[in-house]
Amino acid sequence: MPDLINTQQNRATRCTAAELPQLRASAGYTLLELMVTVGIVALMAGLAGPSFVDTVNRNRQSSALGDMFGVISTARSEAVNLQTTVSACPSSDQATCNSNNWEDGWLIFVDDGAGVGGVDADGNINGDEQLLRVGDSLSGSTTVRSRNFADAGSLSFDDDGMAADRGTLVFCTDADVSRASAIVLNFSGQPRLAGDDDSNGTLDEDDGTEISACP
């Protein structure tokens, strides 16, 4: 009889041991395990967060750069096609030239002085001058500012596609000038990306000086 009882107890013990992992699994996570998991997730989010935001900002800055190349190209082409002065200006209301900040939006228009109050080639839409294109404001923190142009509020092209002035358009998403992008516009009317002649990590403006501030 004792042997029979011991055998039954051993079987009960083996059964309990076999079922133990299932019992532990059904019990869920312990508080310590949950705390460790939350800590790891928080750490990964902290590491990935700034990188993701930086990538988004850089993509927006790159997109703004491409859009501004398009503005310049369109204004220049329209001037040649229409055989008259065509200008582009910043605009926060998408109707008038009322800003010096290109991130507010922009207009492209025939700057021929048409109509009462129109002034030829003044970089400002007035009189009955024809509006050709309208651009909306940029999203995010990207800024686009004119440097060295006589008129920071406009770009103008004559019927030969020549620019009325030369200067630089600087694109920033934060205060770090080493992360800025820039377009240089020469009197020829041909835009180009700004270069870094001394390879020190800061781009050069049209006059050879380095970009000194953002925006």
C-alpha positions, 0 to 999 in steps of 0.5 A: 500500500505505501508503494502505491501511495508513493507512486500516486504522489510521484505522478501527481508531482510530475503532473504538477511540474509539467503543468507549471509553465502553463500556469505561469504563462496564464498568470501574465506578466509580473510588475517588474517585467512590465516596468522593464518593457515600458522602460525599453519602449520609452528609451527607443522612443526617445532615441527615434523621436528626434531622428524622425523629426529631423528627417521630416524637417529635412524633407520639408526643406528639400521640398521647399528648395525644389519648389523655389527652383520651380518658381524661378524657372517658371517666372523666367520662362514666362518672361521669355515667352511673353516678351515682357518683365515677369516678377515673383514676390512673397505673399501671405494672402496669395493676392498681394506682394505683402511679405519678405518671407517666401515661406508665407507663399508667393505670386508670379505675375506680369510686371508690365505696368498695365492699367491705372496705377500699374508700375512697370518692373517694380516687383509689385503687382498693381494696376491690371497686371496679370497674375500667373501663378500662386503658391501657398505657405509652407508647412512646418518650420522651414524658412526661405529668406532673400539675401543681398537682393536690392529688393528682398520682396521680389525676383524679376526677369526681363524678356531675355530671361535676365534677372534684375538683380542677383542674390541668395535664397536661404532655406532653414529649418532651425538655427544651425547654419551648417544645415541650411540650403541655398539657391544662388541667382545670378544676373543671367537668371540661371539659379544654382545650388550654393556651394561650400568653397572652403569645405568648412560645412557652411554654404557660401552666398552669391557674394562669396560670404558664408551664410551667417544666420538662420533664418 
